[in-house]
Amino acid sequence: MAIIINMDSKFGLSLSYHRITAFNINYASKKAVLCVASYLSKEARANKSVPLEEIDIEIPSADWPLFKNANPIQQGYLWLKANVVGFEDALDDVEVVETPILIENDPVETENPVEG
């Protein structure tokens, strides 16, 4: 998932494709930080370009309950659109840009299973 909206970067470039690339939740201190990576375009992301800008955004403690029992990535996009200037009119992009990597079982585990 990502969100699409034109925003100017700190370098003066117009970046239109923004995605959450990391989410750190500390349940003990009730803090959350999300990392948003911004690309020139969706096509640049699909061509595996590196983000031109990345920013960590700390979620205010008053908004912690929004993330408590939710999918943090989905809630993160909703929170961005509701709370960060410039993202309020962003369009959701739910199209998968790249094929997910399938992780197969370790051959050692399947060849010599441990019997209990």
C-alpha positions in Angstrom: 0.0 0.0 0.0 1.0 3.6 -0.5 -0.5 7.0 -0.9 -0.3 9.2 -3.9 -0.1 13.0 -3.8 2.4 15.6 -5.1 4.5 17.2 -2.4 7.7 19.2 -2.7 10.7 17.7 -1.1 13.3 19.6 0.9 15.4 19.6 -2.4 12.6 21.2 -4.4 11.6 18.1 -6.3 7.9 17.1 -6.6 7.5 13.6 -5.0 4.2 11.8 -5.6 4.5 8.3 -4.2 4.8 7.8 -0.5 4.9 4.6 1.5 5.4 3.5 5.1 8.6 1.5 5.1 9.0 0.9 8.8 6.9 1.1 12.0 8.2 0.9 15.5 5.8 0.3 18.3 6.9 0.3 22.0 4.0 -1.1 23.9 5.6 -0.5 27.3 6.0 3.3 26.8 3.0 3.5 24.4 5.0 5.2 21.7 5.0 4.7 17.9 7.2 6.0 15.1 6.5 5.4 11.4 9.0 5.9 8.6 7.7 7.4 5.4 9.7 7.0 2.2 8.9 9.3 -0.7 9.6 8.6 -4.4 9.5 10.7 -7.5 6.7 8.5 -8.8 5.0 5.1 -8.6 7.0 4.1 -11.7 10.3 5.1 -9.9 9.3 2.8 -7.0 8.3 0.0 -9.4 11.8 0.3 -11.0 13.4 -0.1 -7.6 14.6 3.4 -7.3 15.7 4.4 -3.8 13.5 6.9 -2.0 14.5 10.5 -2.5 13.4 11.4 1.0 12.7 9.4 4.2 11.3 10.8 7.4 10.5 9.4 10.8 7.3 10.7 12.3 6.5 10.2 16.0 2.9 9.5 16.7 1.7 11.7 19.6 0.8 9.7 22.8 -2.7 11.1 22.6 -3.2 9.0 19.3 -1.7 5.8 20.8 -5.1 4.2 21.3 -5.8 4.4 17.6 -2.9 1.9 17.0 -3.5 -0.3 20.0 -5.7 -3.0 18.4 -5.3 -2.1 14.7 -3.1 -3.1 11.8 -0.3 -0.5 12.4 0.4 0.0 8.7 -3.2 0.6 7.7 -3.8 2.8 10.7 -0.6 4.6 9.9 -1.8 5.6 6.4 -5.2 6.8 7.9 -3.3 8.7 10.6 -1.0 10.4 8.0 -3.9 11.6 5.9 -5.7 12.9 9.0 -2.8 14.5 10.8 0.1 15.5 8.5 -0.2 18.6 6.4 -0.1 17.8 2.7 -1.4 14.2 3.0 -5.0 15.1 3.7 -6.1 14.7 0.1 -3.9 11.8 -0.8 -5.2 8.9 -2.8 -4.8 5.3 -1.6 -2.7 3.0 -3.8 -3.5 -0.6 -2.9 -1.9 -2.1 -6.0 1.1 -4.4 -5.3 4.2 -2.8 -6.9 6.5 -5.8 -6.6 6.0 -9.5 -6.3 6.4 -10.7 -2.7 9.3 -13.0 -1.9 8.3 -16.4 -0.9 10.3 -18.0 1.9 10.5 -21.7 1.7 11.2 -24.1 4.6 14.9 -24.6 5.5 15.9 -27.8 3.7 17.8 -28.9 6.8 14.6 -28.9 8.8 12.6 -30.8 6.3 15.3 -33.4 5.5 16.1 -34.3 9.1 13.1 -33.5 11.3 13.6 -33.8 15.0 11.4 -36.5 16.5 10.0 -36.0 20.0 
